[in-house]
Amino acid sequence: MKTQIYQVVHIVSMILLTAFIFQAFANPDPKNKKRTMMITGILSLLMLIGGFGLLAVMKLGFPIWIIVKVVCWLGLSAMAGFAYRKPDKIPALTGVTIILILVAVSTVYFRHGAATKFE
């Protein structure tokens, strides 16, 4: 597959995942839990496939910055579930979500400073 397809899958799923996470924060009604968790799970999987597809197509190996991105992905993947389990902690979860997004996006632009491969 071409690089552009993986990029579109990765970026669009990231944007939609973020939107559904903040929707869960705005309205953590248990009636919406099943639908929101299914959608965020699918989007999270698409984001992972897009990211590792890009990594494979670009033949970058497994650099250290990928570990940072995977940790951010794991954190983002869990946020919608946290919104339903701990609705009283939503302000703190919102801050953590914003930080995870900032770290993940910053890692893309500053990855050349950490170009060492993890082996």
Secondary structure as the mmCIF struct_conf table of DSSP 4:
data_model
#
loop_
_struct_conf.conf_type_id
_struct_conf.id
_struct_conf.beg_label_comp_id
_struct_conf.beg_label_asym_id
_struct_conf.beg_label_seq_id
_struct_conf.end_label_comp_id
_struct_conf.end_label_asym_id
_struct_conf.end_label_seq_id
HELX_RH_AL_P HELX_RH_AL_P1 THR A 3 ALA A 26
HELX_RH_3T_P HELX_RH_3T_P1 PRO A 30 ASN A 32
HELX_RH_AL_P HELX_RH_AL_P2 LYS A 33 MET A 58
TURN_TY1_P TURN_TY1_P1 LYS A 59 LYS A 59
STRN STRN1 PRO A 63 PRO A 63
HELX_RH_AL_P HELX_RH_AL_P3 ILE A 64 ARG A 85
HELX_RH_3T_P HELX_RH_3T_P2 PRO A 87 LYS A 89
HELX_RH_AL_P HELX_RH_AL_P4 ILE A 90 PHE A 110
HELX_RH_3T_P HELX_RH_3T_P3 ARG A 111 ALA A 114
HELX_LH_PP_P HELX_LH_PP_P1 THR A 116 THR A 116
STRN STRN2 LYS A 117 LYS A 117
HELX_LH_PP_P HELX_LH_PP_P2 PHE A 118 PHE A 118
#
